C-alpha cells in the first residue's frame, strides 16, 4: 500500500520510524511553512496499525492507496 500524509517537520523523525519505506520515505516540503508531505510503502496487513500510530504522532490528511504493480 502507498501511505501518504502531512506532518509537521518537527515530528518527521518519529513518523518516518513508523513508515520508513522500502529504501526511504519520500518527503516533500509543503507551501505551509514547517510542514512536509510524506509518501511511503507499507505492508497491507500493517496499514491499520500504522495509520493509528501516525495519527498519534501528529500526522494529518492520511491517504492510503493500493499499489497494483511495482519493480525493484
C-alpha positions as CSV (number, residue, x, y, z in Angstrom):
1,X,0.0,0.0,0.0
2,X,1.1,3.6,-0.6
3,X,0.6,5.7,2.5
4,X,0.7,9.5,2.1
5,X,0.3,12.1,4.8
6,X,1.2,15.5,6.0
7,X,3.1,16.2,9.2
8,X,4.9,19.0,10.9
9,X,8.6,18.8,10.2
10,X,9.3,18.6,14.0
11,X,7.6,15.2,14.0
12,X,9.3,13.9,10.9
13,X,11.9,11.6,12.7
14,X,9.1,9.9,14.7
15,X,6.7,9.3,11.8
16,X,9.4,8.0,9.4
17,X,10.3,5.4,12.0
18,X,6.7,4.1,11.6
19,X,6.8,4.4,7.8
20,X,10.4,4.0,6.7
21,X,9.5,2.8,3.2
22,X,11.4,0.2,1.3
23,X,14.5,2.2,0.8
24,X,13.4,5.5,2.3
25,X,10.3,7.6,2.6
26,X,9.7,10.3,0.0
27,X,9.5,13.7,1.7
28,X,8.4,17.0,0.0
29,X,8.1,20.4,1.5
30,X,4.6,21.9,1.6
31,X,3.7,25.5,1.0
32,X,2.8,25.9,4.6
33,X,6.0,26.6,6.5
34,X,7.1,23.8,8.9
35,X,5.0,21.1,7.2
36,X,6.0,18.2,4.9
37,X,4.2,15.6,2.8
38,X,5.4,12.0,3.3
39,X,4.9,9.0,0.9
40,X,5.9,5.5,1.9
41,X,5.1,1.9,1.0
42,X,3.5,0.0,3.9
43,X,2.6,-3.7,4.0
44,X,-1.2,-4.1,3.6
45,X,-1.6,-6.2,6.8
46,X,0.0,-3.4,8.9
47,X,-1.8,-0.4,7.5
48,X,-4.5,0.0,10.2
49,X,-1.9,0.0,13.0
50,X,0.4,2.3,11.0
51,X,-2.5,4.8,10.5
52,X,-3.3,4.8,14.2
53,X,0.4,5.3,15.1
54,X,0.8,8.1,12.6
55,X,-2.3,9.9,13.9
56,X,-1.0,9.7,17.5
57,X,2.3,11.3,16.3
58,X,0.5,14.2,14.7
59,X,0.2,13.1,11.0
60,X,-2.8,14.6,9.2
61,X,-4.6,14.0,5.9
62,X,-3.6,10.3,5.8
63,X,-4.3,8.7,2.5
64,X,-3.8,5.0,1.6
65,X,-3.9,3.7,-1.9
66,X,-3.3,0.3,-3.3
67,X,-0.2,-0.4,-5.5
68,X,-1.1,-2.6,-8.5
69,X,2.4,-3.3,-9.6
70,X,6.0,-2.4,-8.7
71,X,9.5,-3.3,-9.7
72,X,12.6,-3.2,-7.6
